Amino acid sequence: MFQSNKEYIDFLIQSGVHTFLKETPNNLLENKELKEKSVKKKDIKALEDIYEINELITLILNHKNILKKTAKKLVLYDGDLQSSLMIIGEAPGQEEDEQGIPFVGRAGQLLNKMLSAINLERKNVYITNVLPWRPPQNRTPTDQEILDFLPFLQKQIEIVKPKFIYLLGTTAAKAILSTPLSLGKLRGQWHEYKSININTPIKVLVSYHPAFLLRSPNYKKDAWSDLQMLEKKINEN
Ligand code: URA
């Protein structure tokens, strides 16, 4: 009845068949956009050979991870790749996941206000997160997830080479300073981030996450004094 397989397949498509049964389940929820962006394995550079953000994006898009299955968009960074200031948050929330841009929700609006209070604009700083994919229901990232994505965050630091890093919240402090100490103990003093791939240690300041400040406005006074410390150091350099 059919002269070729192609003719048969065309007939099926015209009849409304769009999926073949397989031995394993078809993932009908798979994110098409991410799939389209994936490239041939041979074109993906290894992390140690990456010097540009676009190559890193390709690597992360092709890095197997469970969070990618539930997230909508990769959220890597916003702002200026040449900035001397890098701001690191925790992970994308719902709005960030929808737009593919970090800190665009309520916490992001507060972050914008915090920056403008020390005469900075978000377009002039580099903003990123420890995790580039939204954890389901905005849950806190696990230690395993932090470790899994840490090399990508470290690579961003090597690409941007900021002079200062401002860490927002415990997850970012844990990832960059490898410490279990509380924010209360870490804030109010300068720390250093060192890596064999970076010539000069980077000055690091830790402060409260804007989402926490929205829930606990009593801490805004401390956050303001952290911002002033940051402004002073930027102006001295
Ligand atoms: N909280 C974060 O830590 N990062 C975002 O991008 C948004 C909210």
py3Dmol code that shows the C-alpha trace and the ligand (Angstrom):
import py3Dmol

protein = """\
ATOM      1  CA  MET A   1       0.000   0.000   0.000  1.00  0.00           C
ATOM      2  CA  PHE A   2       2.858   2.427   0.787  1.00  0.00           C
ATOM      3  CA  GLN A   3       5.784   2.652  -1.642  1.00  0.00           C
ATOM      4  CA  SER A   4       8.312   3.843   0.941  1.00  0.00           C
ATOM      5  CA  ASN A   5       8.797   4.415   4.670  1.00  0.00           C
ATOM      6  CA  LYS A   6       8.653   8.154   4.014  1.00  0.00           C
ATOM      7  CA  GLU A   7       5.250   7.830   2.385  1.00  0.00           C
ATOM      8  CA  TYR A   8       4.049   5.827   5.402  1.00  0.00           C
ATOM      9  CA  ILE A   9       5.423   8.395   7.874  1.00  0.00           C
ATOM     10  CA  ASP A  10       3.854  11.273   5.909  1.00  0.00           C
ATOM     11  CA  PHE A  11       0.539   9.418   6.060  1.00  0.00           C
ATOM     12  CA  LEU A  12       0.860   9.043   9.849  1.00  0.00           C
ATOM     13  CA  ILE A  13       1.740  12.734  10.313  1.00  0.00           C
ATOM     14  CA  GLN A  14      -1.249  13.791   8.190  1.00  0.00           C
ATOM     15  CA  SER A  15      -3.431  11.495  10.276  1.00  0.00           C
ATOM     16  CA  GLY A  16      -2.414  13.373  13.428  1.00  0.00           C
ATOM     17  CA  VAL A  17       0.195  10.948  14.801  1.00  0.00           C
ATOM     18  CA  HIS A  18       3.065  12.959  16.306  1.00  0.00           C
ATOM     19  CA  THR A  19       4.757  10.534  18.697  1.00  0.00           C
ATOM     20  CA  PHE A  20       6.098   7.018  18.316  1.00  0.00           C
ATOM     21  CA  LEU A  21       5.855   4.609  21.195  1.00  0.00           C
ATOM     22  CA  LYS A  22       9.267   3.686  22.550  1.00  0.00           C
ATOM     23  CA  GLU A  23      10.519   1.217  25.117  1.00  0.00           C
ATOM     24  CA  THR A  24      11.263   4.144  27.437  1.00  0.00           C
ATOM     25  CA  PRO A  25       8.666   6.885  28.130  1.00  0.00           C
ATOM     26  CA  ASN A  26       8.561   9.906  25.805  1.00  0.00           C
ATOM     27  CA  ASN A  27       9.326  13.111  27.688  1.00  0.00           C
ATOM     28  CA  LEU A  28       6.574  15.318  26.288  1.00  0.00           C
ATOM     29  CA  LEU A  29       7.395  18.116  28.741  1.00  0.00           C
ATOM     30  CA  GLU A  30      10.978  18.458  27.565  1.00  0.00           C
ATOM     31  CA  ASN A  31      11.923  22.113  27.124  1.00  0.00           C
ATOM     32  CA  LYS A  32      12.144  22.697  23.357  1.00  0.00           C
ATOM     33  CA  GLU A  33      14.056  25.959  23.636  1.00  0.00           C
ATOM     34  CA  LEU A  34      16.889  24.390  25.589  1.00  0.00           C
ATOM     35  CA  LYS A  35      17.011  21.448  23.226  1.00  0.00           C
ATOM     36  CA  GLU A  36      17.317  23.706  20.207  1.00  0.00           C
ATOM     37  CA  LYS A  37      20.275  25.440  21.782  1.00  0.00           C
ATOM     38  CA  SER A  38      22.172  22.230  22.439  1.00  0.00           C
ATOM     39  CA  VAL A  39      25.056  21.673  20.060  1.00  0.00           C
ATOM     40  CA  LYS A  40      27.071  18.704  18.883  1.00  0.00           C
ATOM     41  CA  LYS A  41      29.216  17.176  21.636  1.00  0.00           C
ATOM     42  CA  LYS A  42      32.418  17.770  19.673  1.00  0.00           C
ATOM     43  CA  ASP A  43      31.670  21.535  19.610  1.00  0.00           C
ATOM     44  CA  ILE A  44      31.391  21.836  23.388  1.00  0.00           C
ATOM     45  CA  LYS A  45      34.627  23.046  24.945  1.00  0.00           C
ATOM     46  CA  ALA A  46      35.924  21.631  28.215  1.00  0.00           C
ATOM     47  CA  LEU A  47      35.730  24.043  31.146  1.00  0.00           C
ATOM     48  CA  GLU A  48      39.513  24.537  31.287  1.00  0.00           C
ATOM     49  CA  ASP A  49      39.528  25.644  27.619  1.00  0.00           C
ATOM     50  CA  ILE A  50      36.809  28.250  28.080  1.00  0.00           C
ATOM     51  CA  TYR A  51      37.634  31.970  28.084  1.00  0.00           C
ATOM     52  CA  GLU A  52      34.338  33.448  26.890  1.00  0.00           C
ATOM     53  CA  ILE A  53      30.907  33.630  28.438  1.00  0.00           C
ATOM     54  CA  ASN A  54      29.102  32.248  25.353  1.00  0.00           C
ATOM     55  CA  GLU A  55      31.208  29.108  25.448  1.00  0.00           C
ATOM     56  CA  LEU A  56      30.372  28.736  29.128  1.00  0.00           C
ATOM     57  CA  ILE A  57      26.653  29.131  28.359  1.00  0.00           C
ATOM     58  CA  THR A  58      26.896  26.305  25.806  1.00  0.00           C
ATOM     59  CA  LEU A  59      28.653  24.096  28.328  1.00  0.00           C
ATOM     60  CA  ILE A  60      26.075  24.771  31.054  1.00  0.00           C
ATOM     61  CA  LEU A  61      23.155  24.194  28.663  1.00  0.00           C
ATOM     62  CA  ASN A  62      24.610  20.792  27.895  1.00  0.00           C
ATOM     63  CA  HIS A  63      25.536  19.906  31.477  1.00  0.00           C
ATOM     64  CA  LYS A  64      23.239  17.125  32.637  1.00  0.00           C
ATOM     65  CA  ASN A  65      21.363  18.254  35.708  1.00  0.00           C
ATOM     66  CA  ILE A  66      18.039  17.469  37.271  1.00  0.00           C
ATOM     67  CA  LEU A  67      17.135  21.165  37.833  1.00  0.00           C
ATOM     68  CA  LYS A  68      17.211  21.769  34.080  1.00  0.00           C
ATOM     69  CA  LYS A  69      14.270  19.409  33.685  1.00  0.00           C
ATOM     70  CA  THR A  70      11.910  21.568  35.748  1.00  0.00           C
ATOM     71  CA  ALA A  71      13.352  25.009  34.925  1.00  0.00           C
ATOM     72  CA  LYS A  72      12.134  27.055  31.968  1.00  0.00           C
ATOM     73  CA  LYS A  73      15.183  29.118  31.083  1.00  0.00           C
ATOM     74  CA  LEU A  74      18.860  29.240  31.886  1.00  0.00           C
ATOM     75  CA  VAL A  75      19.573  32.266  34.084  1.00  0.00           C
ATOM     76  CA  LEU A  76      23.263  33.043  33.940  1.00  0.00           C
ATOM     77  CA  TYR A  77      24.025  36.715  34.273  1.00  0.00           C
ATOM     78  CA  ASP A  78      22.970  40.284  33.701  1.00  0.00           C
ATOM     79  CA  GLY A  79      24.977  43.486  33.459  1.00  0.00           C
ATOM     80  CA  ASP A  80      28.507  44.294  32.430  1.00  0.00           C
ATOM     81  CA  LEU A  81      31.069  41.577  31.675  1.00  0.00           C
ATOM     82  CA  GLN A  82      33.834  44.165  32.232  1.00  0.00           C
ATOM     83  CA  SER A  83      32.575  45.322  35.615  1.00  0.00           C
ATOM     84  CA  SER A  84      34.869  45.581  38.618  1.00  0.00           C
ATOM     85  CA  LEU A  85      31.963  44.473  40.840  1.00  0.00           C
ATOM     86  CA  MET A  86      30.357  41.030  40.761  1.00  0.00           C
ATOM     87  CA  ILE A  87      27.191  40.399  42.757  1.00  0.00           C
ATOM     88  CA  ILE A  88      26.311  36.777  43.529  1.00  0.00           C
ATOM     89  CA  GLY A  89      22.885  35.653  44.744  1.00  0.00           C
ATOM     90  CA  GLU A  90      21.453  32.206  45.378  1.00  0.00           C
ATOM     91  CA  ALA A  91      19.326  30.904  42.502  1.00  0.00           C
ATOM     92  CA  PRO A  92      16.670  32.150  40.085  1.00  0.00           C
ATOM     93  CA  GLY A  93      13.091  32.457  41.321  1.00  0.00           C
ATOM     94  CA  GLN A  94       9.906  32.237  39.260  1.00  0.00           C
ATOM     95  CA  GLU A  95      10.230  35.553  37.401  1.00  0.00           C
ATOM     96  CA  GLU A  96      13.923  35.057  36.722  1.00  0.00           C
ATOM     97  CA  ASP A  97      13.125  31.576  35.374  1.00  0.00           C
ATOM     98  CA  GLU A  98      10.513  33.033  33.030  1.00  0.00           C
ATOM     99  CA  GLN A  99      12.705  35.872  31.755  1.00  0.00           C
ATOM    100  CA  GLY A 100      16.123  34.173  31.840  1.00  0.00           C
ATOM    101  CA  ILE A 101      17.587  37.171  33.740  1.00  0.00           C
ATOM    102  CA  PRO A 102      18.776  37.172  37.377  1.00  0.00           C
ATOM    103  CA  PHE A 103      17.183  39.414  40.013  1.00  0.00           C
ATOM    104  CA  VAL A 104      14.182  40.751  38.103  1.00  0.00           C
ATOM    105  CA  GLY A 105      11.510  39.907  40.711  1.00  0.00           C
ATOM    106  CA  ARG A 106      10.790  41.693  44.007  1.00  0.00           C
ATOM    107  CA  ALA A 107      14.216  40.876  45.440  1.00  0.00           C
ATOM    108  CA  GLY A 108      15.746  42.210  42.226  1.00  0.00           C
ATOM    109  CA  GLN A 109      13.864  45.480  42.545  1.00  0.00           C
ATOM    110  CA  LEU A 110      15.198  45.884  46.061  1.00  0.00           C
ATOM    111  CA  LEU A 111      18.691  45.052  44.801  1.00  0.00           C
ATOM    112  CA  ASN A 112      18.355  47.810  42.169  1.00  0.00           C
ATOM    113  CA  LYS A 113      17.412  50.280  44.929  1.00  0.00           C
ATOM    114  CA  MET A 114      20.324  49.127  47.094  1.00  0.00           C
ATOM    115  CA  LEU A 115      22.710  49.694  44.200  1.00  0.00           C
ATOM    116  CA  SER A 116      21.360  53.125  43.374  1.00  0.00           C
ATOM    117  CA  ALA A 117      21.717  54.078  47.060  1.00  0.00           C
ATOM    118  CA  ILE A 118      25.484  53.788  46.536  1.00  0.00           C
ATOM    119  CA  ASN A 119      25.363  55.413  43.093  1.00  0.00           C
ATOM    120  CA  LEU A 120      25.606  52.204  41.084  1.00  0.00           C
ATOM    121  CA  GLU A 121      23.361  51.071  38.247  1.00  0.00           C
ATOM    122  CA  ARG A 122      22.688  47.396  37.629  1.00  0.00           C
ATOM    123  CA  LYS A 123      23.746  47.709  33.996  1.00  0.00           C
ATOM    124  CA  ASN A 124      27.249  48.575  35.229  1.00  0.00           C
ATOM    125  CA  VAL A 125      27.716  45.600  37.558  1.00  0.00           C
ATOM    126  CA  TYR A 126      27.859  41.867  36.821  1.00  0.00           C
ATOM    127  CA  ILE A 127      24.989  40.009  38.492  1.00  0.00           C
ATOM    128  CA  THR A 128      24.807  36.231  38.770  1.00  0.00           C
ATOM    129  CA  ASN A 129      23.724  33.394  41.060  1.00  0.00           C
ATOM    130  CA  VAL A 130      25.270  30.254  42.533  1.00  0.00           C
ATOM    131  CA  LEU A 131      22.773  28.144  40.559  1.00  0.00           C
ATOM    132  CA  PRO A 132      21.864  28.972  36.956  1.00  0.00           C
ATOM    133  CA  TRP A 133      18.608  26.971  37.042  1.00  0.00           C
ATOM    134  CA  ARG A 134      15.577  27.561  39.289  1.00  0.00           C
ATOM    135  CA  PRO A 135      15.169  24.892  41.985  1.00  0.00           C
ATOM    136  CA  PRO A 136      11.578  23.560  42.085  1.00  0.00           C
ATOM    137  CA  GLN A 137       9.305  25.638  44.379  1.00  0.00           C
ATOM    138  CA  ASN A 138      12.278  27.991  45.003  1.00  0.00           C
ATOM    139  CA  ARG A 139      13.711  25.597  47.560  1.00  0.00           C
ATOM    140  CA  THR A 140      17.182  26.275  48.979  1.00  0.00           C
ATOM    141  CA  PRO A 141      19.940  24.725  46.855  1.00  0.00           C
ATOM    142  CA  THR A 142      21.423  21.525  48.286  1.00  0.00           C
ATOM    143  CA  ASP A 143      25.153  21.282  49.041  1.00  0.00           C
ATOM    144  CA  GLN A 144      25.432  18.828  46.144  1.00  0.00           C
ATOM    145  CA  GLU A 145      23.858  21.343  43.728  1.00  0.00           C
ATOM    146  CA  ILE A 146      26.144  24.110  44.977  1.00  0.00           C
ATOM    147  CA  LEU A 147      29.197  21.906  44.390  1.00  0.00           C
ATOM    148  CA  ASP A 148      27.926  20.756  41.011  1.00  0.00           C
ATOM    149  CA  PHE A 149      27.622  24.327  39.696  1.00  0.00           C
ATOM    150  CA  LEU A 150      30.556  25.873  41.562  1.00  0.00           C
ATOM    151  CA  PRO A 151      33.063  25.333  38.705  1.00  0.00           C
ATOM    152  CA  PHE A 152      30.779  27.379  36.413  1.00  0.00           C
ATOM    153  CA  LEU A 153      30.601  30.200  38.955  1.00  0.00           C
ATOM    154  CA  GLN A 154      34.375  30.104  39.417  1.00  0.00           C
ATOM    155  CA  LYS A 155      34.786  30.258  35.642  1.00  0.00           C
ATOM    156  CA  GLN A 156      32.597  33.393  35.515  1.00  0.00           C
ATOM    157  CA  ILE A 157      34.876  34.990  38.112  1.00  0.00           C
ATOM    158  CA  GLU A 158      37.890  34.126  35.934  1.00  0.00           C
ATOM    159  CA  ILE A 159      36.232  35.562  32.816  1.00  0.00           C
ATOM    160  CA  VAL A 160      34.971  38.793  34.422  1.00  0.00           C
ATOM    161  CA  LYS A 161      37.964  39.271  36.757  1.00  0.00           C
ATOM    162  CA  PRO A 162      36.133  41.626  39.130  1.00  0.00           C
ATOM    163  CA  LYS A 163      38.007  43.566  41.801  1.00  0.00           C
ATOM    164  CA  PHE A 164      35.163  43.129  44.296  1.00  0.00           C
ATOM    165  CA  ILE A 165      32.591  40.423  44.931  1.00  0.00           C
ATOM    166  CA  TYR A 166      29.435  41.156  46.916  1.00  0.00           C
ATOM    167  CA  LEU A 167      27.824  37.961  48.210  1.00  0.00           C
ATOM    168  CA  LEU A 168      24.108  38.036  48.919  1.00  0.00           C
ATOM    169  CA  GLY A 169      23.045  35.455  51.488  1.00  0.00           C
ATOM    170  CA  THR A 170      24.286  32.204  52.985  1.00  0.00           C
ATOM    171  CA  THR A 171      24.317  30.093  49.816  1.00  0.00           C
ATOM    172  CA  ALA A 172      26.651  32.503  48.019  1.00  0.00           C
ATOM    173  CA  ALA A 173      28.876  32.799  51.113  1.00  0.00           C
ATOM    174  CA  LYS A 174      29.037  29.022  51.468  1.00  0.00           C
ATOM    175  CA  ALA A 175      29.936  28.582  47.794  1.00  0.00           C
ATOM    176  CA  ILE A 176      32.610  31.275  47.480  1.00  0.00           C
ATOM    177  CA  LEU A 177      34.132  31.324  50.955  1.00  0.00           C
ATOM    178  CA  SER A 178      33.666  27.568  51.636  1.00  0.00           C
ATOM    179  CA  THR A 179      32.457  28.299  55.117  1.00  0.00           C
ATOM    180  CA  PRO A 180      29.570  27.106  57.248  1.00  0.00           C
ATOM    181  CA  LEU A 181      29.716  30.327  59.348  1.00  0.00           C
ATOM    182  CA  SER A 182      26.544  32.378  59.671  1.00  0.00           C
ATOM    183  CA  LEU A 183      26.073  35.679  57.829  1.00  0.00           C
ATOM    184  CA  GLY A 184      26.089  37.473  61.161  1.00  0.00           C
ATOM    185  CA  LYS A 185      29.682  36.264  61.686  1.00  0.00           C
ATOM    186  CA  LEU A 186      30.835  36.830  58.093  1.00  0.00           C
ATOM    187  CA  ARG A 187      29.473  40.290  57.357  1.00  0.00           C
ATOM    188  CA  GLY A 188      31.126  43.556  58.388  1.00  0.00           C
ATOM    189  CA  GLN A 189      34.641  42.514  57.323  1.00  0.00           C
ATOM    190  CA  TRP A 190      36.494  42.019  54.046  1.00  0.00           C
ATOM    191  CA  HIS A 191      37.387  38.487  52.927  1.00  0.00           C
ATOM    192  CA  GLU A 192      39.482  37.279  50.001  1.00  0.00           C
ATOM    193  CA  TYR A 193      38.748  34.977  47.103  1.00  0.00           C
ATOM    194  CA  LYS A 194      41.847  33.275  45.710  1.00  0.00           C
ATOM    195  CA  SER A 195      42.266  30.891  42.822  1.00  0.00           C
ATOM    196  CA  ILE A 196      45.279  29.554  40.929  1.00  0.00           C
ATOM    197  CA  ASN A 197      43.760  31.035  37.778  1.00  0.00           C
ATOM    198  CA  ILE A 198      43.574  34.566  39.226  1.00  0.00           C
ATOM    199  CA  ASN A 199      46.681  36.681  39.786  1.00  0.00           C
ATOM    200  CA  THR A 200      45.391  39.000  42.498  1.00  0.00           C
ATOM    201  CA  PRO A 201      43.038  37.928  45.317  1.00  0.00           C
ATOM    202  CA  ILE A 202      39.575  39.435  44.953  1.00  0.00           C
ATOM    203  CA  LYS A 203      38.061  41.421  47.836  1.00  0.00           C
ATOM    204  CA  VAL A 204      34.833  39.850  49.031  1.00  0.00           C
ATOM    205  CA  LEU A 205      32.073  41.303  51.186  1.00  0.00           C
ATOM    206  CA  VAL A 206      29.091  39.334  52.485  1.00  0.00           C
ATOM    207  CA  SER A 207      25.652  40.767  53.176  1.00  0.00           C
ATOM    208  CA  TYR A 208      22.011  39.838  53.565  1.00  0.00           C
ATOM    209  CA  HIS A 209      20.018  38.583  50.607  1.00  0.00           C
ATOM    210  CA  PRO A 210      17.397  41.134  49.435  1.00  0.00           C
ATOM    211  CA  ALA A 211      14.663  38.453  49.669  1.00  0.00           C
ATOM    212  CA  PHE A 212      15.581  38.062  53.355  1.00  0.00           C
ATOM    213  CA  LEU A 213      15.516  41.853  53.795  1.00  0.00           C
ATOM    214  CA  LEU A 214      11.989  41.938  52.353  1.00  0.00           C
ATOM    215  CA  ARG A 215      10.908  39.442  55.026  1.00  0.00           C
ATOM    216  CA  SER A 216      13.001  40.941  57.827  1.00  0.00           C
ATOM    217  CA  PRO A 217      13.257  44.729  57.329  1.00  0.00           C
ATOM    218  CA  ASN A 218      14.961  45.094  60.747  1.00  0.00           C
ATOM    219  CA  TYR A 219      18.179  43.937  59.070  1.00  0.00           C
ATOM    220  CA  LYS A 220      18.105  46.746  56.491  1.00  0.00           C
ATOM    221  CA  LYS A 221      20.230  48.921  58.786  1.00  0.00           C
ATOM    222  CA  ASP A 222      23.049  46.338  58.734  1.00  0.00           C
ATOM    223  CA  ALA A 223      22.642  45.850  54.976  1.00  0.00           C
ATOM    224  CA  TRP A 224      23.011  49.621  54.523  1.00  0.00           C
ATOM    225  CA  SER A 225      26.233  49.657  56.509  1.00  0.00           C
ATOM    226  CA  ASP A 226      27.551  46.765  54.322  1.00  0.00           C
ATOM    227  CA  LEU A 227      26.694  48.759  51.205  1.00  0.00           C
ATOM    228  CA  GLN A 228      28.550  51.761  52.572  1.00  0.00           C
ATOM    229  CA  MET A 229      31.612  49.572  53.226  1.00  0.00           C
ATOM    230  CA  LEU A 230      31.417  48.437  49.619  1.00  0.00           C
ATOM    231  CA  GLU A 231      31.061  51.978  48.282  1.00  0.00           C
ATOM    232  CA  LYS A 232      34.014  53.189  50.342  1.00  0.00           C
ATOM    233  CA  LYS A 233      36.266  50.376  49.073  1.00  0.00           C
ATOM    234  CA  ILE A 234      35.226  50.939  45.443  1.00  0.00           C
ATOM    235  CA  ASN A 235      35.981  54.657  45.755  1.00  0.00           C
ATOM    236  CA  GLU A 236      39.391  54.002  47.347  1.00  0.00           C
ATOM    237  CA  ASN A 237      40.467  51.798  44.439  1.00  0.00           C
TER     238      ASN A 237
END
"""
ligand_1 = """\
8
URA
N 17.042 35.457 44.329
C 18.283 35.126 43.930
O 19.104 34.682 44.700
N 18.591 35.301 42.661
C 17.754 35.795 41.770
O 18.130 35.918 40.605
C 16.463 36.148 42.217
C 16.124 35.972 43.500
"""
view = py3Dmol.view(width=600, height=400)
view.addModel(protein, "pdb")
view.setStyle({"model": 0}, {"cartoon": {"style": "trace"}})
view.addModel(ligand_1, "xyz")
view.setStyle({"model": 1}, {"stick": {}})
view.zoomTo()
view.show()
